[in-house]
């Protein structure tokens, strides 16, 4: 088996090497044979040097290779089979997708290859190319022997057929050309072009590979002599291309791809999208989603290769930015991605495989999960259609599956891929609040919130503040907007809190207040935290004195800050929290009422600083006046906190607030900060799974440095 694999590898590498030596762009048999030589999927692909050399020597071959891969994808997209496809198909499928990725990386890496990349993307709209489209360009076969000659000859090759015909007539007149070296060169060039045209006519019946052989039989001496010259010129051409010489950066005139309605790149992506859920390619038997039933993971391997290739190729602008080349436009706005099936499949994967992930980083299911989560994060930023798909989950997949998937994630905050899973949790809860209601009804939300708080604190202690903390606080904020979830936080918690920080024992609400207070002042979390407190205020039976003091001090710090105008939203949320709690007639929060009364002076001063009417502040000031009256009537001064609480208990809340002032909930918004942060985070997830492609980019950097050293 090993010897056979080695032979296969040698053949396909030799086949690729051929593309660096001659033009095979129109040789259909060659391309078919190349795909048939696909190596086993588990073997390492060749060095990117081959693809760099192909692009530098024969760019038409790199386009031909890309086009062949696209055609292969389109054929498989329509493939129908009653049985799982053989291993050789999986190998070919992986080979084609890897070639697409490698070609994209090579073309992105070098600025002088970008016109070729734009040709594949279908975005090459320069004036030069527009003019070329209108002209009858010479075919690539006509340039097969002459592409590596001197710059004078290249200029002559671009002349139109009428000029060439005129030269042919003039060549017959040899009376005054005996001592003219320039005319001899022209005569030789014309003969070569005539021979090329004859070869094209002779080989119209699809036998391009034999062109080189026929040429050698006709002119054995000249072919041998030209071989060394051609190789030397190819090397010179490679150096000139990568050094950025002004003339002939691309050694052939790019031809427009004759594709049906769209570019090669768009055709590839749409075909990849369409293949994501194809029976016996990525689905097993009658499956609709990714439910792994095949023990050899054949379908999962194809899913992984597809997702990975899609993820890399839709992020080409990011990689262009990394290597410092020009911005790349992506024509993918109107493509149809199967968001619905994809989202459901990801949740099924989490449900069935999350516990097993991470044991072996190279495991197929681990890699599939990481790539799928990275793609989910990308879509959450760039295409809100995925949110629509998430909002409709309950109609197509049992919510018990979704619930179990989320519980498995949140119950394991120390899991290797907990961080990668947070984005899809946020996306689901943001797009479908009804999901939270389902969790709240079966009493599982407290466990979820506990897991989030534990990860929030422990990860902050280990690595400081990051965007994942913003997402976690956002998820907690979304949970609290559900009234049943908010009320359930009055239950006591007994679980061990795995962090250096040790919270006080109490209710889940006490835990939430205590942990979130550690993040007040760490922007941009303050507004989210105060909004969460305000939404929670009406449902909490009691807040400990410890937490009441911490919250009071935080709000005092906010009120006395110099940049209060910039923190109006935070201030309004904080005041609303107090206003809601002090109006409660049942389950009164005496500790909060006591803190509010103690800070009466600060609230009065705040009113003088505000230019606009503030309803929560008016409620607070009204309460402070009522509390002042009852303390004055008690005749006691300098009382303890315990005794002060007893005095406040005598306050008749029906009399103080005969009509309770209602305040609207603070709605969570997917604001610009979250969007930008999610974008950066999605990029970090992408970077964690794109390893082979980054190696190609690094190779390109080394190649550039070598060329620069040569030029110096």
TIGU-596929 format. One record per residue (C-alpha): residue number from 1; z negated, y negated, x negated. Coordinates in steps of 0.25 Angstrom, whole numbers. Layout:
BEGIN
VEXLUM    n     up  north   east
VEXLUM  NUM      Z      Y      X
...
This chain:
BEGIN
VEXLUM    n     up  north   east
VEXLUM    1      0      0      0
VEXLUM    2     -4     -9    -11
VEXLUM    3      9     -7    -19
VEXLUM    4     17    -10     -6
VEXLUM    5     10    -23     -3
VEXLUM    6     13    -27    -17
VEXLUM    7     28    -25    -16
VEXLUM    8     28    -32     -3
VEXLUM    9     21    -44     -9
VEXLUM   10     31    -44    -21
VEXLUM   11     43    -44    -11
VEXLUM   12     38    -55     -2
VEXLUM   13     34    -64    -14
VEXLUM   14     48    -61    -21
VEXLUM   15     54    -65     -8
VEXLUM   16     47    -78     -7
VEXLUM   17     50    -81    -22
VEXLUM   18     65    -79    -18
VEXLUM   19     63    -92    -10
VEXLUM   20     60   -100    -23
VEXLUM   21     73    -96    -29
VEXLUM   22     84    -97    -18
VEXLUM   23     87   -102     -4
VEXLUM   24     84    -92      6
VEXLUM   25     82   -101     18
VEXLUM   26     94    -95     26
VEXLUM   27     91    -81     22
VEXLUM   28     86    -74     35
VEXLUM   29     85    -60     28
VEXLUM   30     77    -66     17
VEXLUM   31     66    -72     26
VEXLUM   32     65    -60     35
VEXLUM   33     63    -51     22
VEXLUM   34     52    -61     17
VEXLUM   35     44    -59     30
VEXLUM   36     45    -44     29
VEXLUM   37     39    -44     16
VEXLUM   38     26    -50     21
VEXLUM   39     14    -46     12
VEXLUM   40      2    -39     18
VEXLUM   41     -7    -50     25
VEXLUM   42    -19    -48     16
VEXLUM   43    -11    -51      3
VEXLUM   44    -11    -64     -4
VEXLUM   45      1    -73     -2
VEXLUM   46      9    -77    -14
VEXLUM   47      6    -90    -21
VEXLUM   48     11   -103    -14
VEXLUM   49     19   -106    -27
VEXLUM   50     30    -98    -20
VEXLUM   51     31   -107     -8
VEXLUM   52     30   -119    -17
VEXLUM   53     42   -114    -25
VEXLUM   54     50   -111    -13
VEXLUM   55     48   -125     -7
VEXLUM   56     51   -132    -20
VEXLUM   57     64   -123    -23
VEXLUM   58     69   -120     -9
VEXLUM   59     63   -128      2
VEXLUM   60     73   -122     12
VEXLUM   61     66   -108      9
VEXLUM   62     52   -113     13
VEXLUM   63     58   -118     26
VEXLUM   64     65   -105     28
VEXLUM   65     52    -97     25
VEXLUM   66     45   -106     35
VEXLUM   67     56   -104     45
VEXLUM   68     55    -89     43
VEXLUM   69     40    -89     46
VEXLUM   70     42    -97     58
VEXLUM   71     53    -87     63
VEXLUM   72     43    -76     61
VEXLUM   73     32    -82     69
VEXLUM   74     42    -85     80
VEXLUM   75     46    -71     81
VEXLUM   76     32    -65     81
VEXLUM   77     28    -75     91
VEXLUM   78     38    -68    101
VEXLUM   79     34    -54     96
VEXLUM   80     30    -44    106
VEXLUM   81     23    -31    103
VEXLUM   82     15    -21    110
VEXLUM   83      8    -16     98
VEXLUM   84      1    -24     87
VEXLUM   85     10    -28     76
VEXLUM   86     10    -21     63
VEXLUM   87      3    -26     50
VEXLUM   88     16    -30     44
VEXLUM   89     17    -40     55
VEXLUM   90      4    -46     52
VEXLUM   91      8    -47     37
VEXLUM   92     21    -54     41
VEXLUM   93     14    -63     51
VEXLUM   94      3    -67     40
VEXLUM   95     14    -69     30
VEXLUM   96     22    -78     38
VEXLUM   97     10    -87     42
VEXLUM   98      5    -87     28
VEXLUM   99     19    -92     23
VEXLUM  100     19   -103     34
VEXLUM  101      5   -108     29
VEXLUM  102      9   -107     14
VEXLUM  103     22   -115     16
VEXLUM  104     15   -125     24
VEXLUM  105      4   -127     13
VEXLUM  106     15   -128      2
VEXLUM  107     23   -138     10
VEXLUM  108     11   -146     13
VEXLUM  109      6   -146     -2
VEXLUM  110     18   -153     -8
VEXLUM  111     23   -167     -3
VEXLUM  112     37   -164     -7
VEXLUM  113     37   -151      2
VEXLUM  114     34   -160     14
VEXLUM  115     48   -162     19
VEXLUM  116     49   -147     20
VEXLUM  117     36   -146     27
VEXLUM  118     41   -157     37
VEXLUM  119     54   -149     39
VEXLUM  120     45   -137     43
VEXLUM  121     36   -146     52
VEXLUM  122     48   -153     58
VEXLUM  123     43   -167     54
VEXLUM  124     53   -171     43
VEXLUM  125     59   -183     50
VEXLUM  126     62   -192     38
VEXLUM  127     75   -199     37
VEXLUM  128     81   -190     27
VEXLUM  129     79   -178     35
VEXLUM  130     85   -184     47
VEXLUM  131     97   -188     40
VEXLUM  132     98   -173     34
VEXLUM  133     97   -168     48
VEXLUM  134    110   -175     52
VEXLUM  135    117   -171     40
VEXLUM  136    124   -157     37
VEXLUM  137    115   -153     26
VEXLUM  138    119   -142     16
VEXLUM  139    114   -128     19
VEXLUM  140    103   -123     10
VEXLUM  141    113   -112      5
VEXLUM  142    122   -122      0
VEXLUM  143    111   -127     -9
VEXLUM  144    106   -113    -14
VEXLUM  145    112   -114    -28
VEXLUM  146    112   -129    -29
VEXLUM  147     98   -133    -25
VEXLUM  148     93   -133    -39
VEXLUM  149    104   -141    -47
VEXLUM  150    103   -155    -53
VEXLUM  151    100   -167    -44
VEXLUM  152    115   -171    -45
VEXLUM  153    120   -158    -39
VEXLUM  154    109   -159    -28
VEXLUM  155    115   -173    -24
VEXLUM  156    129   -167    -23
VEXLUM  157    124   -155    -14
VEXLUM  158    119   -165     -4
VEXLUM  159    133   -170     -2
VEXLUM  160    140   -167     11
VEXLUM  161    152   -157     13
VEXLUM  162    163   -167     12
VEXLUM  163    158   -172     -2
VEXLUM  164    157   -157     -6
VEXLUM  165    172   -155     -1
VEXLUM  166    177   -167     -8
VEXLUM  167    170   -162    -21
VEXLUM  168    177   -148    -19
VEXLUM  169    191   -155    -19
VEXLUM  170    188   -164    -31
VEXLUM  171    183   -152    -39
VEXLUM  172    197   -146    -38
VEXLUM  173    202   -158    -46
VEXLUM  174    197   -154    -60
VEXLUM  175    206   -163    -68
VEXLUM  176    196   -173    -73
VEXLUM  177    183   -165    -72
VEXLUM  178    184   -157    -85
VEXLUM  179    174   -166    -93
VEXLUM  180    166   -171    -81
VEXLUM  181    152   -164    -81
VEXLUM  182    148   -170    -68
VEXLUM  183    161   -165    -61
VEXLUM  184    158   -151    -66
VEXLUM  185    144   -151    -60
VEXLUM  186    150   -155    -47
VEXLUM  187    161   -145    -48
VEXLUM  188    150   -134    -51
VEXLUM  189    142   -139    -39
VEXLUM  190    153   -139    -29
VEXLUM  191    157   -124    -33
VEXLUM  192    142   -120    -31
VEXLUM  193    142   -127    -17
VEXLUM  194    155   -120    -14
VEXLUM  195    150   -106    -18
VEXLUM  196    137   -109     -9
VEXLUM  197    146   -112      3
VEXLUM  198    154   -100      1
VEXLUM  199    141    -91      0
VEXLUM  200    136    -98     13
VEXLUM  201    149    -94     20
VEXLUM  202    148    -80     15
VEXLUM  203    134    -78     18
VEXLUM  204    133    -83     33
VEXLUM  205    130    -69     37
VEXLUM  206    116    -70     33
VEXLUM  207    115    -65     18
VEXLUM  208    109    -76     11
VEXLUM  209    101    -68      1
VEXLUM  210    114    -63     -6
VEXLUM  211    119    -77     -9
VEXLUM  212    112    -77    -22
VEXLUM  213    118    -63    -26
VEXLUM  214    132    -67    -22
VEXLUM  215    131    -80    -30
VEXLUM  216    127    -72    -42
VEXLUM  217    139    -62    -41
VEXLUM  218    149    -73    -40
VEXLUM  219    143    -82    -51
VEXLUM  220    134    -73    -60
VEXLUM  221    134    -82    -72
VEXLUM  222    132    -95    -64
VEXLUM  223    121    -89    -56
VEXLUM  224    113    -84    -68
VEXLUM  225    115    -97    -75
VEXLUM  226    110   -105    -63
VEXLUM  227     98    -96    -60
VEXLUM  228     90   -103    -72
VEXLUM  229     95   -116    -68
VEXLUM  230     91   -115    -54
VEXLUM  231     77   -110    -57
VEXLUM  232     75   -121    -67
VEXLUM  233     80   -131    -56
VEXLUM  234     70   -125    -46
VEXLUM  235     58   -127    -55
VEXLUM  236     63   -142    -58
VEXLUM  237     65   -143    -43
VEXLUM  238     50   -138    -40
VEXLUM  239     44   -148    -50
VEXLUM  240     52   -160    -45
VEXLUM  241     49   -156    -30
VEXLUM  242     34   -156    -33
VEXLUM  243     34   -168    -42
VEXLUM  244     40   -176    -31
VEXLUM  245     53   -180    -38
VEXLUM  246     60   -190    -29
VEXLUM  247     74   -182    -29
VEXLUM  248     75   -168    -22
VEXLUM  249     61   -166    -18
VEXLUM  250     66   -156     -9
VEXLUM  251     78   -148    -15
VEXLUM  252     85   -146     -2
VEXLUM  253     88   -154     10
VEXLUM  254     79   -149     21
VEXLUM  255     86   -144     34
VEXLUM  256     80   -146     48
VEXLUM  257     75   -133     53
VEXLUM  258     83   -128     65
VEXLUM  259     71   -124     73
VEXLUM  260     70   -123     88
VEXLUM  261     64   -137     93
VEXLUM  262     53   -137     82
VEXLUM  263     50   -136     67
VEXLUM  264     46   -124     60
VEXLUM  265     32   -128     59
VEXLUM  266     31   -130     74
VEXLUM  267     38   -117     77
VEXLUM  268     28   -110     67
VEXLUM  269     15   -116     74
VEXLUM  270     20   -113     88
VEXLUM  271     24    -99     84
VEXLUM  272     10    -97     78
VEXLUM  273      3   -103     90
VEXLUM  274     11    -93     99
VEXLUM  275      8    -81     91
VEXLUM  276     -7    -84     91
VEXLUM  277     -8    -75    104
VEXLUM  278      3    -65    103
VEXLUM  279      0    -51    107
VEXLUM  280     -1    -41     95
VEXLUM  281      1    -52     85
VEXLUM  282    -12    -60     88
VEXLUM  283    -17    -53    100
VEXLUM  284    -20    -38    102
VEXLUM  285    -13    -31    114
VEXLUM  286    -17    -38    127
VEXLUM  287    -26    -49    121
VEXLUM  288    -24    -63    125
VEXLUM  289    -34    -69    115
VEXLUM  290    -39    -65    101
VEXLUM  291    -48    -53    105
VEXLUM  292    -47    -44     92
VEXLUM  293    -46    -30     96
VEXLUM  294    -38    -25     84
VEXLUM  295    -47    -20     73
VEXLUM  296    -37    -23     62
VEXLUM  297    -37    -38     66
VEXLUM  298    -22    -38     66
VEXLUM  299    -21    -48     77
VEXLUM  300    -32    -57     71
VEXLUM  301    -25    -57     58
VEXLUM  302    -13    -63     64
VEXLUM  303    -22    -73     72
VEXLUM  304    -28    -77     59
VEXLUM  305    -15    -79     52
VEXLUM  306     -9    -87     64
VEXLUM  307    -22    -96     66
VEXLUM  308    -23    -99     51
VEXLUM  309     -8   -103     50
VEXLUM  310     -9   -112     62
VEXLUM  311    -21   -118     56
VEXLUM  312    -15   -121     43
VEXLUM  313     -2   -126     48
VEXLUM  314     -7   -136     59
VEXLUM  315    -16   -142     48
VEXLUM  316     -4   -146     38
VEXLUM  317     -8   -161     39
VEXLUM  318    -22   -157     34
VEXLUM  319    -17   -150     22
VEXLUM  320     -6   -160     19
VEXLUM  321    -18   -170     18
VEXLUM  322    -25   -161      8
VEXLUM  323    -14   -160     -2
VEXLUM  324    -11   -175      0
VEXLUM  325      3   -174      5
VEXLUM  326      9   -182     16
VEXLUM  327      4   -181     31
VEXLUM  328     11   -170     38
VEXLUM  329     15   -171     53
VEXLUM  330     12   -159     62
VEXLUM  331     21   -157     74
VEXLUM  332     12   -148     82
VEXLUM  333      8   -156     93
VEXLUM  334     16   -149    104
VEXLUM  335     13   -134    100
VEXLUM  336      6   -125    109
VEXLUM  337     -6   -118    104
VEXLUM  338    -13   -107    112
VEXLUM  339    -26   -115    112
VEXLUM  340    -32   -107    124
VEXLUM  341    -30    -93    118
VEXLUM  342    -34    -98    104
VEXLUM  343    -48   -104    109
VEXLUM  344    -51    -92    117
VEXLUM  345    -47    -83    105
VEXLUM  346    -56    -90     96
VEXLUM  347    -68    -89    105
VEXLUM  348    -65    -74    106
VEXLUM  349    -65    -73     91
VEXLUM  350    -78    -80     90
VEXLUM  351    -84    -71    101
VEXLUM  352    -80    -58     94
VEXLUM  353    -80    -62     80
VEXLUM  354    -89    -73     76
VEXLUM  355   -101    -65     71
VEXLUM  356    -91    -57     62
VEXLUM  357    -85    -70     56
VEXLUM  358    -89    -74     42
VEXLUM  359    -92    -60     37
VEXLUM  360    -79    -59     30
VEXLUM  361    -72    -73     28
VEXLUM  362    -59    -66     26
VEXLUM  363    -60    -58     38
VEXLUM  364    -49    -59     48
VEXLUM  365    -58    -63     60
VEXLUM  366    -66    -73     51
VEXLUM  367    -53    -80     47
VEXLUM  368    -47    -80     61
VEXLUM  369    -60    -86     66
VEXLUM  370    -60    -97     55
VEXLUM  371    -46   -101     57
VEXLUM  372    -47   -101     72
VEXLUM  373    -59   -110     72
VEXLUM  374    -52   -119     62
VEXLUM  375    -40   -120     72
VEXLUM  376    -49   -122     83
VEXLUM  377    -55   -134     76
VEXLUM  378    -42   -140     73
VEXLUM  379    -37   -139     87
VEXLUM  380    -50   -146     92
VEXLUM  381    -46   -158     84
VEXLUM  382    -31   -158     85
VEXLUM  383    -28   -152     99
VEXLUM  384    -37   -153    111
VEXLUM  385    -29   -142    118
VEXLUM  386    -39   -133    112
VEXLUM  387    -50   -140    120
VEXLUM  388    -43   -137    132
VEXLUM  389    -42   -123    129
VEXLUM  390    -57   -122    127
VEXLUM  391    -60   -129    140
VEXLUM  392    -52   -118    147
VEXLUM  393    -59   -106    140
VEXLUM  394    -68   -102    152
VEXLUM  395    -55    -99    160
VEXLUM  396    -50    -89    150
VEXLUM  397    -61    -83    142
VEXLUM  398    -75    -79    146
VEXLUM  399    -85    -90    142
VEXLUM  400    -94    -79    138
VEXLUM  401    -85    -76    126
VEXLUM  402    -85    -91    123
VEXLUM  403   -100    -92    125
VEXLUM  404   -102    -80    116
VEXLUM  405    -92    -86    105
VEXLUM  406   -100    -99    105
VEXLUM  407   -113    -92    105
VEXLUM  408   -109    -83     93
VEXLUM  409   -105    -96     85
VEXLUM  410   -118   -104     89
VEXLUM  411   -127    -93     87
VEXLUM  412   -123    -92     73
VEXLUM  413   -124   -106     67
VEXLUM  414   -125    -99     53
VEXLUM  415   -112    -92     55
VEXLUM  416   -101    -94     44
VEXLUM  417    -91    -99     55
VEXLUM  418   -101   -107     64
VEXLUM  419    -96   -120     59
VEXLUM  420    -81   -116     61
VEXLUM  421    -85   -112     76
VEXLUM  422    -91   -125     80
VEXLUM  423    -78   -132     83
VEXLUM  424    -74   -123     93
VEXLUM  425    -87   -123    100
VEXLUM  426    -86   -138    101
VEXLUM  427    -72   -137    106
VEXLUM  428    -76   -128    117
VEXLUM  429    -89   -135    122
VEXLUM  430    -81   -149    121
VEXLUM  431    -69   -144    129
VEXLUM  432    -77   -135    139
VEXLUM  433    -91   -140    143
VEXLUM  434    -92   -129    153
VEXLUM  435    -93   -119    142
VEXLUM  436   -107   -125    139
VEXLUM  437   -111   -123    154
VEXLUM  438   -108   -108    152
VEXLUM  439   -117   -107    140
VEXLUM  440   -128   -115    147
VEXLUM  441   -128   -106    159
VEXLUM  442   -131    -94    151
VEXLUM  443   -142   -101    142
VEXLUM  444   -134   -100    129
VEXLUM  445   -133   -115    125
VEXLUM  446   -147   -116    119
VEXLUM  447   -143   -106    109
VEXLUM  448   -130   -113    106
VEXLUM  449   -137   -126    104
VEXLUM  450   -148   -120     95
VEXLUM  451   -137   -114     86
VEXLUM  452   -130   -127     85
VEXLUM  453   -142   -135     82
VEXLUM  454   -146   -125     71
VEXLUM  455   -133   -125     64
VEXLUM  456   -133   -141     65
VEXLUM  457   -146   -142     58
VEXLUM  458   -144   -130     48
VEXLUM  459   -130   -134     44
VEXLUM  460   -134   -149     42
VEXLUM  461   -145   -145     33
VEXLUM  462   -136   -136     24
VEXLUM  463   -124   -146     23
VEXLUM  464   -126   -159     30
VEXLUM  465   -119   -165     42
VEXLUM  466   -105   -161     45
VEXLUM  467    -95   -162     56
VEXLUM  468   -100   -148     61
VEXLUM  469   -113   -155     65
VEXLUM  470   -106   -165     74
VEXLUM  471    -99   -153     81
VEXLUM  472   -112   -146     83
VEXLUM  473   -119   -158     89
VEXLUM  474   -107   -160     98
VEXLUM  475   -108   -146    103
VEXLUM  476   -123   -148    106
VEXLUM  477   -119   -161    113
VEXLUM  478   -109   -154    121
VEXLUM  479   -119   -143    125
VEXLUM  480   -129   -153    129
VEXLUM  481   -120   -160    139
VEXLUM  482   -122   -147    148
VEXLUM  483   -134   -150    156
VEXLUM  484   -138   -135    157
VEXLUM  485   -137   -134    142
VEXLUM  486   -145   -147    140
VEXLUM  487   -156   -142    150
VEXLUM  488   -157   -128    143
VEXLUM  489   -162   -135    130
VEXLUM  490   -176   -136    136
VEXLUM  491   -178   -121    132
VEXLUM  492   -186   -118    120
VEXLUM  493   -180   -113    107
VEXLUM  494   -186   -102     99
VEXLUM  495   -175    -99     89
VEXLUM  496   -176   -101     74
VEXLUM  497   -169   -113     69
VEXLUM  498   -162   -110     56
VEXLUM  499   -162   -123     48
VEXLUM  500   -171   -130     38
VEXLUM  501   -175   -140     49
VEXLUM  502   -185   -134     58
VEXLUM  503   -185   -140     72
VEXLUM  504   -197   -140     81
VEXLUM  505   -199   -129     92
VEXLUM  506   -196   -133    106
VEXLUM  507   -184   -133    115
VEXLUM  508   -169   -132    112
VEXLUM  509   -169   -147    116
VEXLUM  510   -179   -150    105
VEXLUM  511   -171   -142     95
VEXLUM  512   -159   -150     99
VEXLUM  513   -166   -164     98
VEXLUM  514   -173   -160     85
VEXLUM  515   -160   -155     78
VEXLUM  516   -151   -166     83
VEXLUM  517   -160   -177     79
VEXLUM  518   -158   -172     64
VEXLUM  519   -144   -177     66
VEXLUM  520   -147   -191     72
VEXLUM  521   -141   -202     63
VEXLUM  522   -131   -192     57
VEXLUM  523   -118   -198     62
VEXLUM  524   -110   -195     71
VEXLUM  525   -121   -186     77
VEXLUM  526   -130   -196     82
VEXLUM  527   -122   -200     95
VEXLUM  528   -120   -185     98
VEXLUM  529   -135   -182     97
VEXLUM  530   -140   -194    105
VEXLUM  531   -129   -190    116
VEXLUM  532   -134   -176    116
VEXLUM  533   -148   -181    117
VEXLUM  534   -145   -190    129
VEXLUM  535   -137   -179    136
VEXLUM  536   -149   -169    134
VEXLUM  537   -160   -179    138
VEXLUM  538   -160   -177    153
VEXLUM  539   -161   -162    151
VEXLUM  540   -173   -160    141
VEXLUM  541   -187   -158    147
VEXLUM  542   -194   -162    134
VEXLUM  543   -192   -167    120
VEXLUM  544   -203   -165    109
VEXLUM  545   -210   -177    104
VEXLUM  546   -204   -173     90
VEXLUM  547   -190   -174     95
VEXLUM  548   -193   -186    104
VEXLUM  549   -198   -194     92
VEXLUM  550   -186   -190     84
VEXLUM  551   -177   -195     95
VEXLUM  552   -184   -208     97
VEXLUM  553   -184   -211     82
VEXLUM  554   -169   -208     81
VEXLUM  555   -166   -217     93
VEXLUM  556   -175   -228     87
VEXLUM  557   -167   -227     74
VEXLUM  558   -154   -229     82
VEXLUM  559   -159   -241     90
VEXLUM  560   -164   -248     78
VEXLUM  561   -151   -246     70
VEXLUM  562   -143   -258     65
VEXLUM  563   -130   -252     70
VEXLUM  564   -134   -250     84
VEXLUM  565   -121   -255     90
VEXLUM  566   -114   -243     83
VEXLUM  567   -123   -233     89
VEXLUM  568   -123   -238    103
VEXLUM  569   -118   -224    108
VEXLUM  570   -129   -217    101
VEXLUM  571   -139   -227    106
VEXLUM  572   -135   -225    120
VEXLUM  573   -136   -210    119
VEXLUM  574   -150   -211    113
VEXLUM  575   -155   -221    124
VEXLUM  576   -149   -212    135
VEXLUM  577   -157   -200    129
VEXLUM  578   -170   -208    131
VEXLUM  579   -166   -214    144
VEXLUM  580   -163   -200    150
VEXLUM  581   -176   -194    145
VEXLUM  582   -186   -204    149
VEXLUM  583   -180   -204    164
VEXLUM  584   -183   -190    166
VEXLUM  585   -193   -187    177
VEXLUM  586   -195   -172    175
VEXLUM  587   -197   -166    161
VEXLUM  588   -200   -180    155
VEXLUM  589   -199   -181    140
VEXLUM  590   -212   -188    138
VEXLUM  591   -209   -188    123
VEXLUM  592   -196   -195    124
VEXLUM  593   -203   -205    134
VEXLUM  594   -214   -208    124
VEXLUM  595   -204   -210    112
VEXLUM  596   -196   -220    121
VEXLUM  597   -208   -228    125
VEXLUM  598   -213   -229    110
VEXLUM  599   -199   -235    107
VEXLUM  600   -199   -245    118
VEXLUM  601   -198   -257    109
VEXLUM  602   -186   -251    102
VEXLUM  603   -179   -249    115
VEXLUM  604   -182   -264    119
VEXLUM  605   -177   -269    106
VEXLUM  606   -164   -261    108
VEXLUM  607   -161   -268    122
VEXLUM  608   -161   -281    115
VEXLUM  609   -151   -276    105
VEXLUM  610   -141   -270    115
VEXLUM  611   -131   -279    122
VEXLUM  612   -127   -269    132
VEXLUM  613   -135   -263    144
VEXLUM  614   -140   -249    140
VEXLUM  615   -145   -241    152
VEXLUM  616   -152   -230    144
VEXLUM  617   -160   -241    137
VEXLUM  618   -164   -248    150
VEXLUM  619   -170   -234    155
VEXLUM  620   -178   -233    142
VEXLUM  621   -183   -247    143
VEXLUM  622   -187   -245    157
VEXLUM  623   -195   -232    153
VEXLUM  624   -202   -240    142
VEXLUM  625   -207   -250    151
VEXLUM  626   -212   -240    161
VEXLUM  627   -219   -232    149
VEXLUM  628   -225   -245    144
VEXLUM  629   -231   -248    157
VEXLUM  630   -238   -234    158
VEXLUM  631   -243   -235    144
VEXLUM  632   -249   -249    147
VEXLUM  633   -256   -244    160
VEXLUM  634   -262   -232    152
VEXLUM  635   -270   -243    143
VEXLUM  636   -268   -234    131
VEXLUM  637   -262   -238    118
VEXLUM  638   -259   -230    105
VEXLUM  639   -259   -217    112
VEXLUM  640   -254   -204    106
VEXLUM  641   -241   -198    109
VEXLUM  642   -247   -187    118
VEXLUM  643   -255   -197    126
VEXLUM  644   -243   -207    127
VEXLUM  645   -235   -195    133
VEXLUM  646   -246   -193    144
VEXLUM  647   -245   -208    147
VEXLUM  648   -230   -207    149
VEXLUM  649   -231   -195    158
VEXLUM  650   -238   -204    168
VEXLUM  651   -225   -212    169
VEXLUM  652   -219   -210    183
VEXLUM  653   -204   -207    180
VEXLUM  654   -200   -209    194
VEXLUM  655   -206   -223    194
VEXLUM  656   -200   -226    181
VEXLUM  657   -186   -221    184
VEXLUM  658   -184   -219    199
VEXLUM  659   -169   -218    196
VEXLUM  660   -165   -210    184
VEXLUM  661   -154   -217    176
VEXLUM  662   -143   -207    173
VEXLUM  663   -135   -207    160
VEXLUM  664   -122   -200    158
VEXLUM  665   -120   -189    148
VEXLUM  666   -115   -192    134
VEXLUM  667   -102   -185    133
VEXLUM  668    -98   -178    120
VEXLUM  669    -85   -184    115
VEXLUM  670    -75   -178    105
VEXLUM  671    -75   -191     97
VEXLUM  672    -67   -195     85
VEXLUM  673    -78   -191     76
VEXLUM  674    -78   -177     81
VEXLUM  675    -63   -177     81
VEXLUM  676    -62   -181     67
VEXLUM  677    -74   -172     63
VEXLUM  678    -68   -160     70
VEXLUM  679    -55   -163     63
VEXLUM  680    -61   -163     49
VEXLUM  681    -69   -151     53
VEXLUM  682    -57   -143     58
VEXLUM  683    -50   -146     44
VEXLUM  684    -62   -140     37
VEXLUM  685    -61   -128     45
VEXLUM  686    -46   -127     42
VEXLUM  687    -49   -129     27
VEXLUM  688    -58   -117     28
VEXLUM  689    -48   -107     32
VEXLUM  690    -35   -112     25
VEXLUM  691    -37   -106     12
VEXLUM  692    -24   -100      8
VEXLUM  693    -16   -113     12
VEXLUM  694    -26   -121      3
VEXLUM  695    -23   -113     -9
VEXLUM  696     -8   -116     -7
VEXLUM  697    -12   -131     -6
VEXLUM  698    -20   -130    -19
VEXLUM  699     -8   -123    -26
VEXLUM  700      1   -134    -22
VEXLUM  701     -9   -144    -28
VEXLUM  702     -9   -136    -41
VEXLUM  703      6   -136    -41
VEXLUM  704      7   -151    -39
VEXLUM  705     -3   -153    -51
VEXLUM  706      6   -144    -60
VEXLUM  707     18   -151    -56
VEXLUM  708     12   -164    -59
VEXLUM  709      7   -159    -73
VEXLUM  710     21   -155    -76
VEXLUM  711     27   -168    -72
VEXLUM  712     17   -175    -82
